[in-house]
Amino acid sequence: EPALCEPGFFCPQGSSTMLSCPAGKLGNMTSLTAAEDCIDCPRGHFCTGGGAAGEPCGTTAFICPDRGMVAPQQVRPGFMSLPQDGPADQRTSERPCMDGHWCSAGLAIACSKGFYIDPLRPLTERTDQSSCIKCPDHSTTQGLGAASLGDCFCEEDYTQMDNKTCTLCPIPGTNCSSAGLKITSP
């Protein structure tokens, strides 16, 4: 009669010795008889061996993109972990940080209102709030996550004079009461 092995282990036929499923594998049933009976750890998890279930990948800073992972991979600088709508501890992929955002620990954080990120800035340099550049004096953005200088516009009572700066309305009687003149790159 075969030995009754606990989940996470297998017992070779004719033996009562329980052996751990190998790293990257798990044993989610009893009475496994060979290492080949252990199954790959699912995506979003890692298995160090000897378990009945995989360990969740960790925080948003880690991903487990493949079946059979023995350890989680750290998300690269300037990248965000996915899926964003899935469990934070079971991320399976990464993608470059979104425009207008900087990424840290696998999360995308939008630049504050009045700031933008130069779209040409390398991803590896988009890892903290200092990546966001303040719009020129007397200009702002519509909201969070501005992706370029072109998203900046002059505030109320200011006008655009030289395609990149906003100055107080220069002519008495000129109506500069509404914001909205865009700043453009040279």
N, C-alpha and C positions, 0 to 999 in steps of 0.2 A: 504494500500500500504506500503511495507517494506521501512524502512528508508534507505537512501543511505549513507552507512558508507564509510569513507575514508580508503585507504589501510593502513594496520597495526592495524585496529580496527575491532570490530564486534558490531552489534546492536541487542540485543535480540528481538525476535518477539514481536510486540506490544509496543516497546519502541523506543524512539528517542535518547536514551543515547548511546554514543559511548564508548565502553570499549576496553582497550588495549589488544592486543593478549598477552598471558602469556610469561614470560621469556623462552627463548629457542625456541620460535615459531615466525612466521612472518605471516602477512596477505598481500599477494601480489595481492589481488583482492578487488573490492568494493562489498558491499552488503552481507558481511559475517554475519550470524545470531547467531553463537555460538562459544565459545572458541575452540571447536573441529574442526571448519572449518579452523582455523589457522594451518599452516603446519610447520614441523620441519625446523629449520634453517639448511642450507646445510653445509656439511663438508667444512673446510677451512674458516668458518665464525662463528660468535657468535651473539646471539640476546638477548638483555636485555629486550625486550618486547615493543610492540607498534610500530614496524617498518614494512615497506613494503619490505625491503631487509635486509639481514644480514650485519653486519660490517665485513670487512676483518679481519682475525686473528691478523694482526699486522705486525711485522718485522720477520725476519728469526729466532729470538729468541723465537717465540711462535708458537704453533700448535693448531689446532682445529680438532682433529681426528674423532670426532663423529658428527652425526646429532643432532640438538637440544642443542648445547652448549650454556651456558649462559655467559661464560667467557673463554678466551684463557688459555691454559696451557703453562707454561714456559718449554722450552727444558731443559732436565737434563744436568748437567755438564759432559763434555766428550762425548756428543752426538751432532749429526748434524740433522737439520730439512730437511724433504723431502716433495714433490719432488723437487730436486735441479733445474730441468729445468722448474718448474712451477713458477707462480707469487710469489715473495718473501713475500707478505703479506697474502698468502693463503696456508700455509704449513699444511699438514694433518697428518704427522707421523714423527718419529725420528728413528735414528739408531746409533749404536756405531760409534765413530769417526774412520775413515779409518786408516789403518796402515801407519806410516810415517807422520801423521798429528796430530795436536792438534785442539781442537774445542772450539769455544767461540761464544756466541750469536747465536748458531745454525749453524754456518759456519765451514767448515773444512779448515784449513790453513796448507799447506805443510811445513815441516821443510826445512830450507835453505840448499843449497848445502854445503856439508862438515859437516852436522849434521844428526842425526837419532833419532828415539824414540825407547826406549827399549820396545819390544812387550809385556813384562810382567808388564809394568807400569800400575797401575789401571786407568781406564777411568776417574775417578774423579780427577786424578792428571794430566790429559792431557788437561789442560784448558788455557795454555798460552805458549808463545815462550820458556820460561825457561824449558818446558818439553823436548825440543830438546837437545840432548847431542852432544857435539863436537866430531868429529872423533879424534883418537889419532894424536899426532904431525906428520906432514909430510904425512898425508893421507887425502883423501877427498871422495866424492861420485860422481856418474855419473851425478846427477842432484838433483832436489827437491824431497822431500817426501821419503827419505830413511827409511826403516822399521826396520833395526837392525844394529848392529856392523858389521855384515857380508857384509853389503853394502858398507863399507869403504874399500878403497884400497890405496896402497902406491903411492905417487906422483912420477913423473919422477926423476931419479937420486937417488932414495931410494929403499931399498929392505926390505922385511919382514924377521926379524931375529928370533923372538920367538912367533909367532902366534898372537901377539897383538901390536907390535910396528914396526915402520919403521925407519931404520937407513940409513945414507949415505952409498952408495956402498963402502964396505970395502976393496976390492981388486983392486989395480991399474990395469987398462986394462980391468976390468969387464964391460960388457955392461949393464948398468941399465938405458938406455935412454928412455925406454917406461914405462909408468905408467901401473898399473893394478894388482899388487900382492894384493890379498885379505887379509884383516885382519880377523882372525877367533877367535871365542870365546874359552876360555880355556876349 
